Amino acid sequence: MEYSTQMDAARKGIITKELAGVAKSEHIDEESLRELVACGKAIIPANKRHICIKPCGIGNKLRTKINVNLGTSRDWTDIDMEMAKVKSAVELGAEAIMDLSSFGDTQKFRRKLTAECPAVIGTVPIYDAVVYYHKALKEITAKEWIDIVRMHAEDGVDFMTIHCGINKETAERFKRNKRLTNIVSRGGSIIFAWMEMTGEENPFYEYYDEILDICREYDVTMSLGDACRPGCLKDASDISQIEELITLGELTKRAWEKDVQVMVEGPGHMPLDQIEANMKIQQTICNGAPFYVLGPLVTDVAPGYDHITAAIGGALAATYGASFLCYVTPAEHLRLPDVQDVKDGIIASKIAAHAADIAKGIKGARDWDDEMSNARKKLDWEKMFELAIDPDKARNYRASAKPEKEDTCSMCGNFCAVKNMNRILDGEIVSIYDE
């Protein structure tokens, strides 16, 4: 039986090879996953042209996944450096790479990604249109915006962030309800500016059905972009954010009517006490479609440490319903991240995702922690390094301050509670000072 998308196949009762692979890696039975994909609560982004992909599932009852943003800019055009980041991200276990390139030969880099990278690949066509056409923003036509979407689909990207939730009505309400930091989404600000200068409707909203047809043809997952995501705590959960979310909920249903897979993007900057409510509202308005969050960053005052502020918010967001965490690096708000920034951001996001998976009771999540605890009880340092989320860092920390006795560390030495409890419970005599 033929099918057009993973959702179409699931609705027809077909177990695709991609779905079977995801079910195996997630320790979930194939029929349960098929039902989740069929109703839109789980997605398997996998463009038919991305041949080397290792598909992953994002959504309800599945492990929380990590996305890594990278790409060239006017100030940093080194494709080799970006590919080094890609390699590091994949080795560290990131499930998705999002190419946000905004300068240079963007198609060359994009095609290199889909030809060589096994991770899920995402892009933002709005950025690329500005680069590709080499002309003033207001001179780009509605057809040209849509043509870029098709180009990205043909190049093999698995999901695209399309900022179709901000329309002329939303824009007018945004202008009436002033924000502290206005629109901080790059794509959102570009399409807002285009609408203001041309007086025309957002083409991604006006020609949404045409975009869905492209996505259906190549099985590209729609990532419904949140142009009005809050860029500071003061703007969180305001009228602009919630109104756009309502529009995204409507657009989710329209995509499902054409068997197009969807995830919905969310905040942004947000106080801790608002995160749970936001996750629940999204799940209701968007009928359980997977939620993709940037952070959320829970404070605005930590430049250089925003991977930590985002991990705090990400752990809460994933606990209460988010399925996909976009990493944030220490370089956020400051510069394009380098390879070390990418690593720090991924590790922070992986910690947040894993903590949430434990809280959600994802099958097998706690097993990892129990293995580590067992290794600690046995003072099995090699096993601890093997199980560590960042084995190299753990090993280097211990090596940097070698203890007097190999079975302890330089923190406690002979005062080690684990060592002393093991010995006393085995019937040995414990003598701390004279050993």
N, C-alpha and C positions, 0 to 999 in steps of 0.2 A: 504494500500500500504506500502511495506517495504522500509526502508531507512537505510543508513549506518552512515551518519553524519548529523549534523544540516544543513550543506551546501547542502548535497544531498537531504534532505527533502525539503528545500526551493526551490531548482531547480525543484522538482517534484510537487510543489504547495501545499505541506503539511504544515499545521500549527501545529508544535509540542507543547506539553504542556510547554516546556521550552521557546519557542518563544512567546507563548501567555502570559506567566508570565512576560517576559521581556517587551513586548509591553505595558502591563498594568502599570508596574512600571515606564516606560519612557513616558507615556502619548502620545504614538504614535500608529497609527492604525496597526493592524497585517499585513495587506497586504503590507504596506510600509516597515515594518521591514523585512518581508519575502523577498522582492526584494533586500534589502540591503545585507542580508545574502547570497542570491543566487549569487550575483555578487562579494562577498568578501569584500564589504565596511563596513560590520559589522560582528562581530563574537559572538557566544554564547558558550564559553568554558564549556563543560560539559561531562566529561568522563562517559561512560555508567556504570562504576563500582563505581562512587562517588554518592552513593544513597542519602546521606544527604545534597547534594548541594542545595544552593539557587542560581539558575543561574542568571547571569547578562550579559548585552550586552555591547560590546566595539566597538566603531566605529563612523562612520559618523551619524550626527543628534542625537546622544545619549549623555547623561551626561558623562563628563570626569571621568574616574574611577581611583582608587588608589590601588597600589600594595605595600605590606609590605614584605621586605626581613628579614628573620631570620634563625636560625638554629645553630647547635652545631659546635664547632671548637675544635682543640687540646687543646686550653687554656680554653675552656668553654664547658663542656659536660653535663650540667644540663638540662635534658629534661623537667623537671617540670618548670624550669624557662622559657624555650622556649614556653611551653604551656601557661604559664601565659601571655607571650607576645601575643600569638595567641588570647587568650580570650580578652585581652585589645584591640587589633586591631579590632576584630569583633565588640565589643561594641562601638568603636569609628566610625564605619561605613566603614572600609576598605573593598573593594570588593574582594581583592585577597591576598593570602598569598603565598610567594615563599620560599620554603625550600632550603636553600643553605648549608645544613649540610655537613661538610667535615671531621667528625671524629665520632667514636663510632658506635652504632647500628643504622645506618641511615634508614634502612628499617623499623625498629620498629617505629621510629618517623614518617616516611612518612605514614605508614599504620594507625597510630593513627590519623594523620591529616585527611586523607580521610574517616576515620570511624566516626569522631566526629565533624569536622569543616564544617560549611555550606558555608564558603567562597570558591571561586575558588582557587584551589591549583596548584601551578607551581613548577617545579624542573629543575635542570641542571644535566643531566645524566653524563656529563664529570667528574664533581666533584666526583660523587658516584662511578664511575668505579675505580678511584684511591684508594678509601677507600675499596671497595668491594673485589678487587682481591688481595690485600696485596702483591703486587710485584712491581718491578721497572717499571717506566712509559714506557720505551722503549720495555718492554716485553709484554705489553698488545697488543693483536691482534685486527685486524679490526673486526673480528666476535665478540670478547668480548665487544668492544665498542657498537656494535649494540644490543647485548644481554641485556645490561643495559637499553637501550631505551625500549625494550619490557618489562623488569621487571617493570619499572616505569609506563608503560601503564597498565599493569596488576594490579598494586597496586592502580590504580584509579586516578592518577594525571590528571588534566584537560588541562594543557599546559606544554610544555617542551621547554626550551631554548636550541636549538641545534646550535652549532657553525659550520655551514656547508658553510659559505660564504668565509672563508679563505682557499684557495686551494694552491697548489704548485706555481702556477703562481702569485697569490697575494703575497705569502710569498717572492718570489724573488724580486718583485717590492718593497715590504716593506724594504727589506735589502738594495736596491739601493737608496732609498729615506729616509735618516735618520730622525728620530724623536727625540724630546727632551725627551719624557717619554716612548718611545717604545710602547709595547702592555700592557695595564693596565687591560684588561679583564682577569679574572682568567682562565675562560674556553678557551679563545683565546690563552693565553700564554701556557697553557698545550698542546693544540693540535698543536701549532706552534713548541713547543719543541719536541713533538712526531714525527712530520714530519721531523724535522732536524736530529733527532737521527736515525730514521729508513730509511729515504729516500723515504718513501711511501707517497701516496696521502692521504689527509684528508679522513678518512673512512666515515664521515658523508656527505661529498660531493660525494665521489665515489659511495657509496651505498645509495644515497638519495632516490631512488625509493623504496628500501626495507624499509626504515624508514617511508616513506609515507604510505606504506601498513599497517604498525603497527598502525600508527595514524588513518587511515581509519577504521581499525577493532574495535578500542576502542573509536573512536571519540575524539582523543587528538588533541588539537590545536597546530600547529607549531608556536613557537616563534623564528623567525629566528635571532639568536644571532649576535651581531656586535662585532666580535673579535677585530676589528681595530677601535673601538670607541676612540675618542681623550681623553687622560687623562690629558690634560692641554690646556690652551687657545692657545698656540703656535702651537699645533698639529691639531687644529680644521679645518675641511673642507679641509684636505690635500688629496693627491693622494690615500693613503691607505684607508681612510674612504670612499671616493667616489667610488673607484673601487669596494670595497666590497659591497657597496650599489647596484651597478649595478648588481653584481652577485645575491644578495638577490632578486632583482626584477625579474630576470630570474627564480629563485627557487620558487618564489611566484606563477608564472604562472604554473609551473610544479605541484605544490601542488593542485592548483585549478582544474587542469585536472583530478585529482583523488578525487575531492570533499573534500579535506582536508582544514580545516579552517587555516588561517594564520594571524599572526601579525608580524610586523617587528620592531626590536629593533634599537634605535638610540642613539645619544650622550647623556651623556658624559659631557665634559667640553667645553664651547663654549661662545665666546663674545656675548653680547646682540645683536649687529648689524648683526650677522650671522644667528640668530635663524630662522627668517621668511623665508629666502632663503632656509635653510636646510629642513624645513617642506614642502615647495612647491616642492623642488626637489624630496623628498621621495614620495610625493603623485603622482608625475608624473612617476617616475621610477617604483614604485611598484603598479601602477594602483589603487590607493585609498585604499590599504590594511591598516588596523589600524596601527598607529605608536605608539610605546611603548618607552618612553624616560626616562633616568636616569638623572633627573634634567630638563634640563642641568644646570650645575653649571656655573655661569657667572663670577666667579673670583676664583683664586687659593689660595687666602691668608687668608681664613677665617676658619681654623680648629677650631672646637668647635661651629661654627655657620653655618655649611654647609647646615643645613635644611633651612636656610634663603636664601643662595645663590641659592639653588636648587628651592625653591619656586618662586623666581623671574624669573628664567629661565623657570620653568614649566608653569607658568601663560602665558608667551609669547608663548611657544611651543604649548600649548593647544589652545590658541587663533587662531594660524595659522595652526592648523591641527592635532596635536597629540591627541590621544584618551585615552591614558593610561599613568599615571605618576607613576614611581617607586619612592617611598618616599626616602628621604635622611635624616639621623638623625644627631644630633649634634656630634655623635661619629664617623661619616665618616672620614676615613683616620687616626683614632686614636685608636679605639678598637671595640670590639663587643658591640653593643648597649644593654643597660639594659631596663627595662620596661618603665622608665620615658623617655629615649631617643626615644623609639618607639612611645610613645604618642606624644612627641614634633614633631617628624618627620611626623606623620600622620596628626596632626593639620595643620602644615605648608603646606603640600601637599593638604589637603582639601581646605584650603583658596585659594591656587593657582588654583585648579580645578574649584572651584565655581566662582572665578573671571573670568576665561576663559569662563565658560558656560554663564555667563551674557553677555560677549562680543560677543559670538557666537549666542546669541539669542535663546538658548535652551529653549524650552517651559517650563514655570513654574519656571525657575531659579531665575528671579528677584522677584518673589512673596515673597520669604523668606526675602529678604532685605526690601521690602515694609512693611511686617508685623513688622519687627524690628523697622523701622522708625516710624510706627504708635504707637508702644509701647513706644518709646522714647518721642514722642510728648505728650503722655498722662502721662509721668513719671510713667509708670507701670513697676516697677522694677521686679516683679515676672515674668511677661511676657517676659521681656528682657532676664532674666536668662534662661527661657525655650527655647527661640529662639537662644541663643548664640551657636556658634560652639563648645565651651567648657564651658558648664554651670557651672561646679564646679569652674573653675578658675575665671569666672566673679563674681560669688557669693562670693568667698573667698576674692577677691580684695576689693569689696565693704565693706565686714564685717571687713576687717583689718583697715579701717579708717572711722568709722561711723560718718556721718554728724550730725550737730546740729539739722537739720530738716529732717525728713524722706523722704520728697519729693524731696530733692536735693542730691548732693554728695559733698564730702569734697573738690573737685576741685573748685567749683564756689559758693556753698552755696546760699546766697540771690542774688548773681549776675547771677544766672542761667538764660540764655537767653530763654530757652524753657519755664520755669515757668513764667517768666515775660511777654513773648509774649502771652502766653495763657491767662493770667490775663488781660492784657491791651486790648486784642481783645474781651474779654468778658465784657468790660466796667468797669473793676475795677480800683482802684487807686493803682499804684505801688510805694512803698516807701522802698528803699533798706536798708539804714543804721539803721533805727529805728525799724525794724521788729524783 
